[in-house]
Amino acid sequence: MSLPVHERIDPLLLEPKRLQICGSLAAVEEVEFATLRDLLGVADSVLSKHLRTLDEAGYVTATKQKASTGRPRTWLRLTHEGRTALRGHVAQLRRLAGDLAGVAPHGERGG
């Protein structure tokens, strides 16, 4: 039986940087590319690659705006679909962690 998207582990978010991207974007309305890059401590190319994957899934959107310096700036936002996937992913991780809390370590017998 397959769980609804809002109640399941999302394979795209199993990659730590993509989970960090979505978690960071969930905390704000939007963020500039360079700010997110610096927050995550990754190269432009690494962030771009993960953003492309998340964009193709419909989880993030990017908007380009020309700054007063004339240099274009890219603003990133988590979509409704992205927020739903992130909430479901985190909720399922919490459920799994809760299930494991009562399990005795390997080789030991519970009380």
DSSP file (Angstrom, degrees, kcal/mol; ACC not computed):
  #  RESIDUE AA STRUCTURE BP1 BP2  ACC     N-H-->O    O-->H-N    N-H-->O    O-->H-N    TCO  KAPPA ALPHA  PHI   PSI    X-CA   Y-CA   Z-CA
    1    1 A M              0   0    0      0, 0.0     2,-0.4     0, 0.0     0, 0.0   0.000 360.0 360.0 360.0 129.6    0.0    0.0    0.0
    2    2 A S        -     0   0    0      6,-0.0     3,-0.1     1,-0.0     6,-0.0  -0.720 360.0-131.0 -91.7 134.2    1.4    3.4   -1.0
    3    3 A L        -     0   0    0     -2,-0.4     5,-0.1     1,-0.1    -1,-0.0  -0.517  30.6 -99.9 -79.2 149.2    1.3    6.3    1.4
    4    4 A P    >   -     0   0    0      0, 0.0     3,-2.5     0, 0.0    -1,-0.1  -0.283  39.1-104.0 -61.9 157.0    0.0    9.7    0.2
    5    5 A V  G >  S+     0   0    0      1,-0.3     3,-0.9     2,-0.2    83,-0.1   0.796 121.2  58.7 -55.5 -31.6    2.7   12.2   -0.6
    6    6 A H  G 3  S+     0   0    0      1,-0.2    -1,-0.3    82,-0.1    85,-0.1   0.408 111.5  41.5 -81.7   5.6    2.0   14.1    2.6
    7    7 A E  G <  S+     0   0    0     -3,-2.5     2,-0.3     2,-0.1    -1,-0.2   0.137 101.1  82.0-134.5  21.3    2.8   10.9    4.7
    8    8 A R  S <  S-     0   0    0     -3,-0.9     2,-0.3    -4,-0.1    84,-0.2  -0.879  79.9 -98.4-133.0 160.7    5.8    9.4    3.0
    9    9 A I        -     0   0    0     -2,-0.3    80,-0.1    83,-0.1    -2,-0.1  -0.583  40.8-139.8 -67.3 131.5    9.6    9.5    2.7
   10   10 A D    >   -     0   0    0     -2,-0.3     3,-1.2    75,-0.1     4,-0.5  -0.879   2.5-149.4-100.7 117.7   10.4   11.5   -0.4
   11   11 A P  G >  S+     0   0    0      0, 0.0     3,-1.0     0, 0.0     4,-0.4   0.821  97.1  57.6 -55.9 -33.2   13.3    9.9   -2.4
   12   12 A L  G >  S+     0   0    0      1,-0.2     3,-0.7     2,-0.2     6,-0.2   0.829 105.8  50.3 -65.9 -30.6   14.4   13.4   -3.7
   13   13 A L  G <  S+     0   0    0     -3,-1.2    -1,-0.2     1,-0.2     6,-0.2   0.417  86.4  83.5 -91.9   2.0   14.8   14.6   -0.1
   14   14 A L  G <  S+     0   0    0     -3,-1.0    -1,-0.2    -4,-0.5    -2,-0.2   0.741  71.6  89.1 -72.3 -21.8   16.9   11.7    1.0
   15   15 A E  S <> S-     0   0    0     -3,-0.7     4,-2.1    -4,-0.4     3,-0.5  -0.675  82.6-138.1 -75.4 121.2   19.9   13.6   -0.5
   16   16 A P  H  > S+     0   0    0      0, 0.0     4,-2.4     0, 0.0     5,-0.2   0.840  97.7  50.4 -55.0 -41.4   21.1   15.8    2.4
   17   17 A K  H  > S+     0   0    0      2,-0.2     4,-2.5     1,-0.2     5,-0.1   0.892 110.5  49.7 -67.7 -37.1   21.7   19.0    0.4
   18   18 A R  H  > S+     0   0    0     -3,-0.5     4,-2.5     2,-0.2    -1,-0.2   0.891 111.2  49.7 -67.6 -37.1   18.3   18.9   -1.1
   19   19 A L  H  X S+     0   0    0     -4,-2.1     4,-2.6     2,-0.2    -2,-0.2   0.913 111.8  48.7 -64.6 -41.7   16.7   18.4    2.3
   20   20 A Q  H  X S+     0   0    0     -4,-2.4     4,-2.6    -5,-0.2    -2,-0.2   0.901 110.4  51.6 -64.0 -40.7   18.8   21.4    3.6
   21   21 A I  H  X S+     0   0    0     -4,-2.5     4,-2.6     2,-0.2     5,-0.2   0.958 113.7  42.8 -60.1 -51.2   17.7   23.5    0.6
   22   22 A C  H  X S+     0   0    0     -4,-2.5     4,-2.0     1,-0.2    -2,-0.2   0.898 114.3  51.0 -65.3 -39.8   14.0   22.7    1.2
   23   23 A G  H  X S+     0   0    0     -4,-2.6     4,-0.7    -5,-0.2    -1,-0.2   0.903 112.3  47.0 -63.0 -40.8   14.3   23.2    4.9
   24   24 A S  H >< S+     0   0    0     -4,-2.6     3,-0.7     1,-0.2     4,-0.3   0.913 113.4  47.6 -66.8 -43.0   16.0   26.5    4.5
   25   25 A L  H >< S+     0   0    0     -4,-2.6     3,-1.1     1,-0.2    53,-0.4   0.803 103.9  62.0 -69.4 -28.2   13.5   27.7    1.9
   26   26 A A  H 3< S+     0   0    0     -4,-2.0    -1,-0.2     1,-0.2    -2,-0.2   0.761  98.4  58.2 -67.6 -23.2   10.6   26.6    4.2
   27   27 A A  T << S+     0   0    0     -4,-0.7     2,-0.3    -3,-0.7    -1,-0.2   0.585 112.1  36.9 -83.6 -10.1   11.8   29.1    6.8
   28   28 A V  S <  S-     0   0    0     -3,-1.1    50,-0.3    -4,-0.3     3,-0.1  -0.882  76.5-121.7-136.8 165.0   11.5   32.1    4.5
   29   29 A E  S    S-     0   0    0      1,-0.3    49,-0.3    -2,-0.3     2,-0.3   0.924  93.7 -22.3 -72.8 -44.7    9.2   33.5    1.8
   30   30 A E        -     0   0    0     47,-0.1    -1,-0.3    -3,-0.1     2,-0.3  -0.977  60.6-157.1-159.0 161.2   12.2   33.6   -0.6
   31   31 A V  E     -A   76   0A   0     45,-2.1    45,-3.3    -2,-0.3     2,-0.2  -0.992  26.0-108.8-144.0 148.9   15.9   33.8   -0.6
   32   32 A E  E >>  -A   75   0A   0     -2,-0.3     4,-2.1    43,-0.2     3,-0.5  -0.548  31.6-119.2 -79.1 144.0   18.6   35.0   -3.0
   33   33 A F  H 3> S+     0   0    0     41,-3.0     4,-2.8     1,-0.3     5,-0.2   0.884 111.8  50.1 -49.0 -51.1   20.8   32.4   -4.6
   34   34 A A  H 3> S+     0   0    0      1,-0.2     4,-2.4     2,-0.2    -1,-0.3   0.856 109.0  52.5 -62.7 -35.5   24.1   33.6   -3.2
   35   35 A T  H <> S+     0   0    0     -3,-0.5     4,-2.4     2,-0.2    -1,-0.2   0.932 112.4  44.4 -65.4 -45.4   22.6   33.8    0.3
   36   36 A L  H  X S+     0   0    0     -4,-2.1     4,-2.4     2,-0.2     5,-0.2   0.909 112.1  53.2 -65.1 -42.2   21.4   30.2    0.2
   37   37 A R  H  X>S+     0   0    0     -4,-2.8     5,-1.7    -5,-0.2     4,-1.4   0.934 112.3  44.3 -56.8 -48.2   24.8   29.1   -1.4
   38   38 A D  H  <5S+     0   0    0     -4,-2.4    -1,-0.2     1,-0.2    -2,-0.2   0.887 111.2  53.9 -66.6 -39.3   26.7   30.7    1.5
   39   39 A L  H  <5S+     0   0    0     -4,-2.4    -1,-0.2     1,-0.2    -2,-0.2   0.901 115.3  39.6 -60.2 -42.2   24.3   29.3    4.1
   40   40 A L  H  <5S-     0   0    0     -4,-2.4    -1,-0.2    -5,-0.1    -2,-0.2   0.664 104.6-131.0 -83.7 -17.0   24.8   25.8    2.8
   41   41 A G  T  <5 +     0   0    0     -4,-1.4     2,-0.3     1,-0.2    -3,-0.2   0.899  60.6 130.0  68.6  41.2   28.6   26.2    2.2
   42   42 A V      < -     0   0    0     -5,-1.7    -1,-0.2    -6,-0.1     2,-0.1  -0.797  60.8 -98.9-123.0 165.6   28.5   24.9   -1.4
   43   43 A A     >  -     0   0    0     -2,-0.3     4,-2.3     1,-0.1     5,-0.2  -0.416  36.8-109.6 -76.9 157.8   29.7   25.9   -4.8
   44   44 A D  H  > S+     0   0    0      1,-0.2     4,-2.9     2,-0.2     5,-0.2   0.902 119.4  53.1 -51.7 -44.8   27.4   27.6   -7.3
   45   45 A S  H  > S+     0   0    0      1,-0.2     4,-2.1     2,-0.2    -1,-0.2   0.869 108.1  49.3 -64.5 -37.4   27.5   24.5   -9.5
   46   46 A V  H  > S+     0   0    0     -3,-0.2     4,-2.0     2,-0.2    -1,-0.2   0.941 114.1  44.9 -66.8 -47.3   26.5   22.2   -6.6
   47   47 A L  H  X S+     0   0    0     -4,-2.3     4,-2.7     1,-0.2     5,-0.2   0.920 112.4  52.3 -62.8 -43.4   23.5   24.4   -5.6
   48   48 A S  H  X S+     0   0    0     -4,-2.9     4,-2.4    -5,-0.2    -1,-0.2   0.906 107.8  51.9 -59.5 -42.9   22.5   24.8   -9.2
   49   49 A K  H  X S+     0   0    0     -4,-2.1     4,-1.7     1,-0.2    -1,-0.2   0.934 113.3  43.1 -61.0 -47.0   22.4   21.1   -9.8
   50   50 A H  H  X S+     0   0    0     -4,-2.0     4,-2.4     1,-0.2    -2,-0.2   0.888 112.9  52.8 -68.6 -38.2   20.3   20.4   -6.7
   51   51 A L  H  X S+     0   0    0     -4,-2.7     4,-2.8     1,-0.2    -1,-0.2   0.885 106.2  54.3 -63.7 -37.6   18.0   23.3   -7.6
   52   52 A R  H  X S+     0   0    0     -4,-2.4     4,-2.5    -5,-0.2    -1,-0.2   0.925 109.5  47.6 -61.2 -44.5   17.5   22.0  -11.1
   53   53 A T  H  X S+     0   0    0     -4,-1.7     4,-1.3     1,-0.2    -2,-0.2   0.923 114.8  45.5 -61.9 -44.9   16.4   18.6   -9.7
   54   54 A L  H  <>S+     0   0    0     -4,-2.4     5,-2.9     1,-0.2     6,-0.8   0.855 112.3  51.8 -68.7 -34.7   14.0   20.3   -7.2
   55   55 A D  H ><5S+     0   0    0     -4,-2.8     3,-1.3     4,-0.2    -2,-0.2   0.913 106.7  52.9 -66.0 -43.8   12.7   22.6   -9.9
   56   56 A E  H 3<5S+     0   0    0     -4,-2.5    -1,-0.2     1,-0.3    -2,-0.2   0.814 109.2  50.4 -62.1 -30.0   12.0   19.6  -12.2
   57   57 A A  T 3<5S-     0   0    0     -4,-1.3    -1,-0.3    -5,-0.2    -2,-0.2   0.558 117.8-115.3 -82.7  -8.9   10.0   18.0   -9.4
   58   58 A G  T < 5S+     0   0    0     -3,-1.3    24,-0.5    -4,-0.4    23,-0.3   0.666  83.6 118.8  83.9  16.7    8.0   21.2   -8.9
   59   59 A Y  S   <S+     0   0    0     -5,-2.9    20,-2.5    22,-0.2     2,-0.3   0.752  72.8  26.7 -89.3 -26.3    9.4   21.8   -5.4
   60   60 A V  E     -B   78   0A   0     -6,-0.8     2,-0.3    18,-0.3    18,-0.2  -0.948  61.1-157.4-134.6 155.5   11.1   25.2   -6.0
   61   61 A T  E     -B   77   0A   0     16,-2.5    16,-2.1    -2,-0.3     2,-0.4  -0.958   8.8-151.2-128.3 152.6   10.8   28.1   -8.3
   62   62 A A  E     -B   76   0A   0     -2,-0.3     2,-0.4    14,-0.2    14,-0.2  -0.971   7.0-169.1-125.0 139.1   13.4   30.7   -9.3
   63   63 A T  E     -B   75   0A   0     12,-2.6    12,-3.3    -2,-0.4     2,-0.4  -0.996  12.5-146.5-127.7 129.7   12.8   34.3  -10.4
   64   64 A K  E     +B   74   0A   0     -2,-0.4     2,-0.4    10,-0.2    10,-0.2  -0.819  19.4 177.6 -98.4 134.7   15.5   36.5  -11.9
   65   65 A Q  E     -B   73   0A   0      8,-2.9     8,-3.7    -2,-0.4     2,-0.5  -0.990  30.5-120.3-133.3 142.9   15.6   40.2  -11.1
   66   66 A K  E     -B   72   0A   0     -2,-0.4     5,-0.1     6,-0.3     2,-0.1  -0.719  30.7-141.3 -83.3 126.1   18.0   42.8  -12.3
   67   67 A A    >   -     0   0    0      4,-2.3     3,-2.3    -2,-0.5    -1,-0.0  -0.305  29.8 -99.6 -79.1 168.5   19.7   44.5   -9.3
   68   68 A S  T 3  S+     0   0    0      1,-0.3    -1,-0.1     2,-0.1    -2,-0.0   0.738 125.2  61.5 -61.5 -21.9   20.5   48.2   -9.2
   69   69 A T  T 3  S-     0   0    0      2,-0.2    -1,-0.3     1,-0.0    -3,-0.0   0.548 117.9-114.5 -79.4  -7.2   24.1   47.2  -10.1
   70   70 A G  S <  S+     0   0    0     -3,-2.3    -2,-0.1     1,-0.3    -1,-0.0   0.280  79.2 125.1  90.2 -10.6   22.7   45.8  -13.4
   71   71 A R        -     0   0    0     -5,-0.1    -4,-2.3     1,-0.1    -1,-0.3  -0.683  65.3-118.3 -83.4 130.5   23.7   42.3  -12.3
   72   72 A P  E     - B   0  66A   0      0, 0.0     2,-0.4     0, 0.0    -6,-0.3  -0.429  26.9-158.6 -69.1 142.2   20.9   39.8  -12.4
   73   73 A R  E     - B   0  65A   0     -8,-3.7    -8,-2.9    -2,-0.1     2,-0.5  -0.955   8.2-139.8-120.9 141.5   19.9   38.1   -9.1
   74   74 A T  E     - B   0  64A   0     -2,-0.4   -41,-3.0   -10,-0.2     2,-0.4  -0.892  12.9-161.4-106.0 125.2   18.1   34.9   -8.7
   75   75 A W  E     -AB  32  63A   0    -12,-3.3   -12,-2.6    -2,-0.5     2,-0.3  -0.885   8.6-154.0-106.5 135.7   15.4   34.6   -6.0
   76   76 A L  E     -AB  31  62A   0    -45,-3.3   -45,-2.1    -2,-0.4     2,-0.3  -0.851  12.7-179.7-115.4 145.0   14.3   31.1   -4.8
   77   77 A R  E     - B   0  61A   0    -16,-2.1   -16,-2.5    -2,-0.3     2,-0.4  -0.998  28.2-123.0-143.8 141.8   11.1   30.0   -3.3
   78   78 A L  E     - B   0  60A   0    -53,-0.4   -18,-0.3    -2,-0.3   -19,-0.1  -0.728  34.0-136.2 -82.4 131.1    9.6   26.7   -2.1
   79   79 A T     >  -     0   0    0    -20,-2.5     4,-2.5    -2,-0.4     5,-0.2  -0.282  24.7-103.1 -81.0 170.8    6.4   25.8   -3.9
   80   80 A H  H  > S+     0   0    0      1,-0.2     4,-2.4     2,-0.2     5,-0.2   0.914 125.8  51.3 -57.9 -43.3    3.2   24.5   -2.2
   81   81 A E  H  > S+     0   0    0    -23,-0.3     4,-2.5     1,-0.2    -1,-0.2   0.892 109.3  50.6 -62.4 -39.8    4.2   21.0   -3.6
   82   82 A G  H  > S+     0   0    0    -24,-0.5     4,-2.6   -23,-0.2    -2,-0.2   0.906 110.2  48.7 -64.8 -42.2    7.6   21.4   -2.1
   83   83 A R  H  X S+     0   0    0     -4,-2.5     4,-2.7     2,-0.2    -2,-0.2   0.907 111.9  49.6 -64.0 -41.3    6.2   22.3    1.3
   84   84 A T  H  X S+     0   0    0     -4,-2.4     4,-2.3     2,-0.2    -2,-0.2   0.924 112.7  46.7 -63.1 -45.2    3.8   19.4    1.2
   85   85 A A  H  X S+     0   0    0     -4,-2.5     4,-2.5     2,-0.2    -2,-0.2   0.913 113.3  48.9 -64.0 -43.2    6.6   17.0    0.3
   86   86 A L  H  X S+     0   0    0     -4,-2.6     4,-2.7     2,-0.2     5,-0.3   0.931 111.4  48.9 -63.5 -46.2    8.9   18.4    3.0
   87   87 A R  H  X S+     0   0    0     -4,-2.7     4,-2.5     1,-0.2    -1,-0.2   0.923 114.2  46.2 -58.8 -45.4    6.3   18.2    5.7
   88   88 A G  H  X S+     0   0    0     -4,-2.3     4,-2.3    -5,-0.2    -1,-0.2   0.898 112.6  50.1 -64.7 -41.4    5.4   14.6    4.7
   89   89 A H  H  X S+     0   0    0     -4,-2.5     4,-2.2     2,-0.2    -2,-0.2   0.942 114.3  43.4 -62.0 -49.7    9.1   13.6    4.5
   90   90 A V  H  X S+     0   0    0     -4,-2.7     4,-2.4     1,-0.2    -2,-0.2   0.887 112.3  53.6 -66.0 -39.5    9.9   15.0    8.0
   91   91 A A  H  X S+     0   0    0     -4,-2.5     4,-2.1    -5,-0.3    -1,-0.2   0.912 110.5  46.9 -61.9 -42.1    6.7   13.6    9.5
   92   92 A Q  H  X S+     0   0    0     -4,-2.3     4,-2.6     2,-0.2    -2,-0.2   0.890 110.2  52.6 -68.7 -38.8    7.6   10.1    8.3
   93   93 A L  H  X S+     0   0    0     -4,-2.2     4,-2.5     1,-0.2    -1,-0.2   0.904 109.8  50.0 -60.9 -40.4   11.1   10.4    9.6
   94   94 A R  H  X S+     0   0    0     -4,-2.4     4,-2.5     2,-0.2    -2,-0.2   0.902 109.6  50.6 -64.1 -40.9    9.7   11.4   13.0
   95   95 A R  H  X S+     0   0    0     -4,-2.1     4,-2.3     2,-0.2    -2,-0.2   0.933 111.8  47.5 -61.8 -44.9    7.4    8.4   12.9
   96   96 A L  H  X S+     0   0    0     -4,-2.6     4,-2.1     1,-0.2    -2,-0.2   0.914 111.6  50.1 -62.8 -42.9   10.3    6.1   12.1
   97   97 A A  H  X S+     0   0    0     -4,-2.5     4,-1.2     1,-0.2    -1,-0.2   0.892 110.5  50.7 -63.1 -39.1   12.4    7.7   14.8
   98   98 A G  H  X S+     0   0    0     -4,-2.5     4,-0.6     1,-0.2     3,-0.2   0.889 108.7  51.4 -64.5 -39.8    9.6    7.2   17.3
   99   99 A D  H >< S+     0   0    0     -4,-2.3     3,-0.6     1,-0.2    -1,-0.2   0.875 110.8  48.9 -63.4 -37.4    9.2    3.6   16.3
  100  100 A L  H >< S+     0   0    0     -4,-2.1     3,-1.5     1,-0.2    -1,-0.2   0.710  92.8  77.0 -76.6 -19.8   13.0    3.0   16.9
  101  101 A A  H 3< S+     0   0    0     -4,-1.2    -1,-0.2     1,-0.3    -2,-0.2   0.817  98.0  44.9 -61.2 -30.2   12.9    4.7   20.3
  102  102 A G  T << S+     0   0    0     -3,-0.6     2,-0.5    -4,-0.6    -1,-0.3   0.422  91.3 101.8 -94.2   1.6   11.4    1.6   21.8
  103  103 A V  S <  S-     0   0    0     -3,-1.5     3,-0.1    -4,-0.1    -3,-0.0  -0.748  71.3-129.1 -91.7 128.6   13.7   -0.9   20.1
  104  104 A A        -     0   0    0     -2,-0.5     3,-0.1     4,-0.1     6,-0.1  -0.448  36.2 -94.4 -70.8 146.5   16.6   -2.3   22.1
  105  105 A P    >   -     0   0    0      0, 0.0     3,-2.3     0, 0.0    -1,-0.1  -0.203  60.5 -72.6 -56.9 154.0   20.0   -2.1   20.6
  106  106 A H  T 3  S+     0   0    0      1,-0.3     3,-0.1    -3,-0.1    -3,-0.0  -0.195 121.4  16.9 -51.0 129.8   21.2   -5.2   18.6
  107  107 A G  T 3  S+     0   0    0      1,-0.3     2,-0.3    -3,-0.1    -1,-0.3   0.309 105.0 102.6  90.1  -9.7   22.0   -8.1   20.9
  108  108 A E    <   -     0   0    0     -3,-2.3     2,-0.5    -4,-0.1    -1,-0.3  -0.762  65.0-133.3-105.9 153.5   20.2   -6.7   23.9
  109  109 A R        -     0   0    0     -2,-0.3    -3,-0.0    -3,-0.1     2,-0.0  -0.894  24.6-118.5-106.2 134.5   16.9   -7.7   25.3
  110  110 A G              0   0    0     -2,-0.5    -7,-0.0     1,-0.1    -8,-0.0  -0.321 360.0 360.0 -69.2 156.4   14.3   -5.1   26.3
  111  111 A G              0   0    0     -2,-0.0    -1,-0.1     0, 0.0    -2,-0.0   0.228 360.0 360.0 -51.3 360.0   13.1   -4.8   29.8
